[in-house]
Amino acid sequence: MQRLLFDFLFFSLGGTVGVIAMCILQAGRQSD
């Protein structure tokens, strides 16, 4: 059970970082 919780936390954190990175890339592309 703890393993599953850790995987969920890892994926949610990775997804958040990915979304932020995409937003930064989109903003940089528009300002260029």
N, C-alpha and C positions, 0 to 999 in steps of 0.2 A: 504493500500500500504506500509506504513512504517513497519507494522507487517511482511509483506512478506520479506522486505529487511532485517529486523532483523533476521528472520529465516535463510535466505540465508547466512548471515554473520556468524551466529552461526554454521551452518553445514559446511561451508568452513573452519572455524577455527578448528572445531572438526576433520575434515578430515585431515587437515595439521598436527595436533598434533598426530593423529593416524598413519600417514605415518612415521613421525619422530620416534615415539616409536617403530614401526616395524623395521625400519632401525637399531636402537640402539640394539634391541633384536637380529637381524640377525648378527650384527657385534660381539656382545658378544658371541653368539653361535659359530661363526667361530673361534674366538681367543681362545676359550676354548678347 
